[in-house]
């Protein structure tokens, strides 16, 4: 572990502050387009609201994530090989944000008169078109992130700002269920929460946010490597780009970390919501939504307060060791849920949120910065800037992780014995099984992520040597 303090970042390596903020703000588009849908509202809306079985909803998500995994490498390669007066990334992001915003409201409007099977088919077909549009924005955006600065620490500072915006939008998502189940959207006859009506109304505002935020990076951020290097390099055939990405060893370590972090978190995300609703709050959707909102706020505030500390630690030590420390802290915090998620003291579950915020910070703060380091390693080996191909290759496995976890999430809910028809009258043994699965399953999965952290090879010294070799060969950018 390096304990040498980071030197000051040269002015030539710094990203202009306005561009840094505009790019970081774009990170929120991903949440409004997919994170809110998959991570917060998918099961409550379509299962509790429309009565579609969780197993079928899990299968739909598996299909959509598998489709997205096919799209990403194609889109990444197309972006890498594009040459326009506006660059390789920006034109696609303008088109992608526009089309994604136009399609977003229709995800929430399956024709209920078609029955369960008809709604499932609708979700698959509309979802596939939606993800094709979203990939047109996402792959160029995350590829651009890898090419905005050549500096080891400035990359972390960029992702620190992205984390700030991610935390703020994440807090909005945490309060989403509280808003949708509030009296604003209650059934006028029964006065019970109506999340279906609430989301149909709010979907138009979500679409507006997708468009407005998604347009910020292409309008205000410049591609650093395009004019000096990428514009003049040879195009990279699709299968060759896959082969070259396959041989990028540091990228595999990042894939391993991310894969198991995503599977561990996402596989029990819905289960955690259900434990909060049916075990802790005895079926009171509104009360559970409020607690979920407060927990999300705790996650956000804790994460925001810790970002300067994490950034400092990343500059003081090597990034990998800080990531390992954060994952370990998350595992400890998650174990506390077994004792803190209790009907007698429902707000006690806010305590684990303080520790669990570390996992989110590890993913959003350091791993994108480490991907940029892997891109330099790849350039040294291949002599080309291939951010799109590398990001798409990485993203393929993240989509595979989401595919596994979404299918696993529905399966875990089924294994627990949960029956949506019983609502708050679930048997005691079912509720206990839900709690046990929610707490234990991620711990075993996250251990694998720690192994890949230990194997990751690019520390500060290695990156200094790589940059020196690159600048000797092709000059500074």
N, C-alpha and C positions, 0 to 999 in steps of 0.2 A: 504493500500500500504506500503510495506516495504521500508524503506529508509536506512537500514543498509548496509554498504559497504561490498562487498564480501571479504571473507578471501582468502589468497593465495591458489592456487590449489596445493595439495600435489603432490610430484613427482610421487608417486605410482599411482595416478589417471590420470596422463597425458598420452595422446596418443603420441608415438614417432613421432617427427616432419615429418620424411620422410613418415611414414605410413599415417599420417594425410593428407599430400599433395597428395599422391597417391589415397587415398580414395576420397578426395574432387574433384580431377581431373575427376574421374569416373562419377561425376554428369553430366558432359557435354555429356556423351553418350546418356542419356535420351533425351536431346535436339536434337542431330543430328538424332536420330532414330525416334522420334515422335513429339517433339515440333516444329521443323522446318516444318514438313509435315502438322500438324494440325493447328498450330498457325500462320504460315506465308504464306505457299504456296498452301494450299489445294484449296481454292476458286479461287484465281487468276489463278492457273495453269489449273485446270479442268473446271472452268466456263469460264473465259476470254480466256484461251488458247485453250481448246478443245470444249467449247460450251455446256457442260453438265449443266442442270438446277440446280440452287442453292438448290432448294427444294430436288431434288434427291440426291445431294451431301450431304445435311444435313442428309437424311435418311441413306445413306451409313455410315456416321460417327456414327450415333446412333447405327447401327447394330454392327459396329466394337468395339465401346466402351462397348456395352452390352456384347459382346463376351469376351472382355478383363476383364470385371467385373466378369464373370463366371470363367475365368482362374485363376485369382489372388488368391482367397481363396484356390483353389486346389494346386496351386504352393507353396503358403505360408505354407500350412500344410505339403506337401511333404518335403520341405526344413527343417522345424522344426524337422521332424521325421527321417531325413537322418543321418546316422553315417558312416563316412569314415575317413581314415587317414588324409585327407586334410580338414576335417571339414564339417559343414552343408551347407555352402553357396558357397564356392569357386568353387567346380566342376560344379555346375549349371551355374555359371557366365561365365566360360570358354566356355561351350557349347552354351549358350545363345548369347553371343557377336559374336561368329563365325557365327551362323546360321542367326542372324539378319542382319549382314553385307552382307552375301551372297544374301539375299532376297531383301534388301533395293532398289537396282536399278530398280527392276521389278515393283515396285509400280507405277513408272512414265512412264510405257510403255504399257498402255492398247491398244489393237488393234483397231485403229480408224475405220477400215473397218467393224467392227461389228456393228457400229452405236451406238447411245446413250445408248440403253438398254443393248447391249452387253458389252460396257465399264463399265457400272454400275455393272453388274454381275461379271465382271473380278475384279473390285476393291474390291467387297465384298469377293470373294473367296481368292484372293491373300492376301488381308488385314487380313483375319482370320488366315492364316498360318503365316504371318509376326508377328502378335500380340502374337501368341502362342510361337514363338521363343523369342520375346522380353520379355514376362513375365518370361521366364526361367532365364533371366538375372536380370530383374528389382526387382522381389520379394526378391530374396536372397540379392541383393545389399542394398535395403532400410531396410531389416531386420538386416543386419550387422551393419548398421548405429546406431541402437538402442542399440547395445551391445559392443561398443568400449570403453566406459568409464562409471563408476558409478557416476561420479561427475556432479552436477547440472550445474555448469558454464563451465566445459570443454566440455560438450555437445554443448553448444552454440558456443564455440570457434571452434569446429569441423564444425558446420553448417555455421559458418562465412566464413571459407575457401571454403566450398562448394558453398556458395553464390558468392564468388569472381570468381570462375570458371564459375558459371552459368551466371554471368553478362557478362563475356568476350564472351562466346559463344552466349549469347543473342544479343550482339552487332553484331556478325557475321550474325545472323539471320536478324537483322534490315537492314543490307546492302544487303541481299540476293536478294530482288526485284530489287535494283539498279544494281546489277551485272547481273542478268538474263535479264534485259531489256536494257542493255548497247549495244554499237556498237559491242562488242566482239561476240555477238550472234544474231546480227540483220539479218533479211532476206536479202540475197544477191541481190534480185531483187527489192523489195520495200524499203529496208533499214529501215523497221519498226522493233520495238522490237519483238523478238521471244522467249518468255519465255519457250516455250515447248522445243525447241532445246537447249536452255541454260541449262535447268534442266536435260535433258537427258545426256548432257556432264558432268555436275557437280555431278550427282548422283553417279558416280564412286568414286569421291573424298570423298563424304559424307559416302559411304560404308567403305572406308578406315579408316576414322575418327571413325566410329562406332566400328570397330574391334580393332583398336589401343588403343583407350581410354577405351573401355569396358574391356580390358584385364588387365588394371593397378591394380584395387582393388584385383582381385583374385590372381595375381602374387606377390603382395607386401604387402598385409594387412593381419594381423593375427586375428583370431576370439577369443576375450578375454575370453568369458564365456565357450567355448566349452570343453576344457580339464578338467577344474575344476568342472564344474556343468552340462552343457547340455549333454555331452557325456554319463553321467550315469543316467539321468532322464528317466522316463518311456515315451513311445511314446504317443502322444495325438491323439485319434481318431478324424476324421474330424468333425463330428457333435458335438462332445463334445467341440472341439476347437471353433466352431462357437458360441455355447451356452455360453462358458466362456467369449469370446470376447464381446458378447451382453451385459453381465453384468458389463463390465468395464466402469463405469460412466464417468471418465475423458476423455476416448477415444471418447465418444459421443459428448462431448463439442468441442473437436478438429475437429471431423467430421463436426459439425455444422458450425464452423468458416470456415473451408476449403471449404465445399460444397457451401456456399453462396458467398465466395470470388471467387471461380472458375466459378460459374454460372454467376455472375455479370460481370466478366472480359471476359470470353470466348463467352458469348452470343452476344456480340457486337464487338468482335475482328475483324471479317471480315467486319462488317458494318463500323467500323472506317477506315479500309483500303479504302473502296469504297467512303466514304465521302471525304477522302484525294484525291483520284484519280479524282472523277467525279464532286465534288462540289468545293473543294479548288483549284484543278489544272485543272479543265475543261477537264478531259479525258486524260491529258498528263501523260501516265504511267511512262515514264522515270523521269520526274520532281517529280512525287509523290514518286517514289522509292528513289530518292536522299533525299527528305525531310524525308521520313520514316527512312532512314539510319541515318540522323542527329539526329532525335528524339530518335532512339535507342541508339545512342552514348551518348546523354544527359542522358538517363535512366541509361546507364552503368556507365558513369563517376560519376554521382551524387550518384548512389548506391554504387560504390566502395569507394568514399570519406566518405560516411556515415556509412559504415560497422563498423569501429572502434568505432564510436559514438554509434551506435545501440548496439554493443557488450558491451560497457561500461555501457550503460543504463540498459541492461539486467542483468548485475552483480550488479548494484547499486540498482535497483528496481526489482520487480517481473516481470517475462517475460510477463505475461498476460496484464499488464498495458502498457507496451511498444507496444505490438501488437495492443491494442486498440487505442493508440495514432497514430500509423502509418496508420491504416485504416482510421481514421478520417482525417488525412492529405491527404490521397489519394482521399477521397470524395471531399474535397475542391478543390484539383487540377483538378479533372475530371470535376467539374462544370465549370472551366475556359475555357474548350474546346468550350463551346457555344459562347463565345466572341472571342476566339483566332483562331478558325478554320474559316478563312475568305478568299475569293479569292483575296481580295485587298492586304492582307499581309499574304501570305501562310506560311512564316517561324515563324509567331507569335505562331503557335501551338506547338513550341518547349517549351514554358514556362510551360504549364501544365505537361510536361514530368518530370520536376524536382520534383513535388509533387507526381505524379503517381508512381514514383520509390519506394515509401514507401510500396505499396501493394506487389510488387514483393519481397521486402526485408522481409516483415512480413511473407510471406509464406515460403521462402527459408531459412531464418535465424532462426526464432524462433519455428515454428510449428514442424519441425523434432526433435528439442531439447525437446520440450514438449511431443512429442510422446515417447521419451526415458524415460521421467519421468513417463508417463502412464504405460510403460512396468514394471517399478519397482513397481508401485501400483498393477499391475496385478500379479506380482510374489508374493507379500505379500498375495494376496487373494487365488491364485491357487497353490503356492509352486513350480512353474515351470517357466523356461524362455521360453516365447512363442512369441518372436519377429515376427516370420514369420506369425503366425496366426493374431496377432494384426495389423501388417502392412497391411496384405491382407484384413482384415475386414475394416480398414480405407480406403484402396485403392479402395475397392468395391464401396464405396459411392463417392469417387472422380471420379471414372469412370462413376458412375451414374450421377454425376454433369456434366461431360463432355458430356455424352449422351444427357442429357436435353439441355445443352447449344448449342451443335452442331445442334440439331434439331431446337431449338429456334432461333439459328443464321440464318439458312436458312429461317425459317418462318418470322422472323423480316424483312429480306431483301425483302421477297415477300410482306409483309404488307405495307412496305414503298412505294411500287409501282415501284421499280426499274426493268428495262427491259434491259438486256444485249445487245439486238439487237439495242437499241437506242444509245448505247455507250455514248459519251459525250453530246448527245442531250436530256438528261433527262429533263422533265418538272421542272420548278422552285419549284412547290409545293412538288414534289417528293424529290428533293434535300433537301428542308427544313425539311420534315418529317424524312428523313434519319438522319439529324443532331440532331433533337429533340430526336429521339429514342436512338441514340448513347449516348447522354448525360444523359437523364433522367432514362432510364431503370436500369442501374447498381446501381444508388444511392439508390433506394428502396430495391434492393436485398442486398446490403452491410449493410444496417441497421440491418438486421437479423443476420449477422455475428457479429456485435457488441454486440448483446444480448448474444450470446454464449460465447464471450470473458468474459463478466461480470459473467457468471455462472461457468466458469472453476475453479475447486477447489484447484489445486495443486500449492501452492506458495512455497517459499524457506523453510519456517518453516516446512510445511507439508512434503516436500521431505527429509529434515534432519531427521525427526522422522521416516519416512519409511525406509530410509537407515540404521538407527541404529537398527531397528527391524530385517531387513533382515540379517545384519552382525552378529547379536546375534544368529540368527537361523542357518545360513549356513556358516558363516565366510566371510572374505573378499575375493574379486576376483580381 
